[in-house]
């Protein structure tokens, strides 16, 4: 995760970046500003959680694939065990990913969870248990994406390392074979 993307580089997918950010911002903004406009906790809960769920879906199924080349999901096998599944682009495609897109993806992913955590602490300090529930749901969705994409990125790195090791070993053994066949 580069702290400062290339200054002259543009976003490769500005529309995807927009939707990656807009649902996060709208859920946070609605939650923060809703007390000014609504007295109904139910409306605040439903709309905030709906926006957070839309953000979760967009990140997991669209922006994660396009901006960083990663995708994850979780399945339950026949024994009832939870199994994480990961997909990533090949090494060549990953190396061509736009650094600005990637930077935006990772920073907004983590920043959103931090903001929900801070809002949760404020709700606890103000003894608003019902709002802690709203923040808890939104924080859970954010953390689920963080965990999924972090595991997916680690799995992708392991696959790349295994491929590189296999390629090097294969070339080395073919060179040794060709050295012995020449003699």
SVG drawing of the C-alpha trace seen along z (x, -y; Angstrom):
<svg xmlns="http://www.w3.org/2000/svg" viewBox="-40 -20 70 56">
<polyline fill="none" stroke="black" stroke-width="0.4" points="0.0,0.0 1.8,-3.1 1.4,-6.2 1.7,-8.6 0.6,-7.5 2.3,-8.9 1.4,-12.6 0.9,-12.8 -1.0,-9.6 -4.8,-9.7 -7.4,-7.3 -7.8,-4.5 -11.4,-3.9 -12.9,-7.2 -16.5,-6.0 -15.6,-2.9 -13.6,-5.1 -16.6,-7.5 -19.0,-4.7 -16.3,-3.1 -16.3,-6.4 -19.9,-7.6 -21.6,-4.8 -19.1,-5.1 -19.5,-8.8 -23.3,-8.7 -23.6,-6.1 -21.3,-8.1 -22.9,-11.5 -26.5,-10.2 -25.7,-8.8 -23.9,-11.9 -26.5,-14.4 -29.7,-12.4 -30.2,-13.6 -30.7,-17.1 -33.5,-16.0 -35.2,-12.9 -36.5,-12.0 -37.1,-8.4 -34.4,-5.9 -36.0,-3.3 -35.4,-5.6 -31.9,-6.3 -31.1,-2.6 -32.7,-1.4 -31.2,-4.0 -27.7,-4.0 -27.5,-0.2 -28.9,-0.1 -26.2,-2.5 -23.5,-0.5 -24.8,2.7 -24.7,1.1 -21.1,0.0 -20.2,3.6 -21.6,5.0 -20.0,2.5 -16.6,2.9 -16.7,6.7 -18.1,7.4 -17.1,4.4 -14.4,2.0 -12.3,4.8 -12.2,6.6 -11.6,3.6 -9.4,1.3 -7.1,3.9 -7.8,7.1 -9.0,9.1 -12.2,10.9 -13.2,12.9 -16.2,14.8 -17.0,17.3 -18.7,20.7 -20.0,23.2 -19.0,26.8 -21.1,30.0 -19.6,30.4 -20.7,26.9 -17.2,25.4 -16.6,21.9 -14.2,21.8 -12.7,18.6 -12.3,18.4 -10.0,15.9 -9.4,14.8 -6.7,12.5 -5.5,11.4 -2.3,13.0 1.1,11.3 1.2,9.4 -2.2,8.0 -1.6,7.1 1.6,5.2 -0.4,3.1 -3.0,2.0 -3.3,-1.7 -1.5,-2.9 -3.9,-5.7 -6.9,-3.4 -5.2,-1.0 -4.3,-3.7 -7.8,-5.1 -9.3,-1.6 -7.1,-0.6 -7.1,-4.0 -10.9,-4.5 -11.4,-0.9 -9.4,-1.4 -10.4,-5.0 -14.1,-4.1 -13.7,-1.5 -11.8,-3.9 -14.5,-6.5 -17.2,-4.0 -15.2,-3.0 -14.9,-6.6 -18.6,-7.1 -19.2,-4.0 -17.1,-5.3 -19.0,-8.6 -22.3,-6.6 -21.0,-4.6 -19.8,-7.8 -23.3,-9.4 -25.0,-6.1 -26.9,-5.7 -27.1,-1.9 -29.5,-1.9 -27.0,-4.0 -24.2,-1.6 -26.2,1.0 -26.3,-1.0 -22.5,-1.7 -21.9,2.0 -23.6,3.2 -21.8,0.7 -18.4,1.4 -19.0,5.1 -19.6,4.7 -16.4,2.5 -14.3,5.0 -15.6,7.9 -14.3,6.3 -11.0,5.4 -10.5,9.0 -11.6,10.5 -9.4,8.3 -6.4,8.5 -6.6,12.3 -7.0,12.2 -4.0,9.9 -1.9,12.3 -3.1,15.3 -2.3,13.5 1.3,12.7 1.7,16.4 0.5,17.5 2.9,15.1 5.8,16.3 4.9,20.0 4.7,19.3 8.1,17.4 9.7,20.3 8.3,22.9 9.4,20.9 12.9,20.5 13.1,24.1 11.8,25.2 14.3,23.1 17.2,24.2 16.3,27.9 16.0,27.4 19.3,25.7 20.9,28.6 19.3,31.1 20.5,29.3 24.0,29.0 24.1,32.8 22.6,33.6 25.2,31.5 28.0,33.5"/>
</svg>
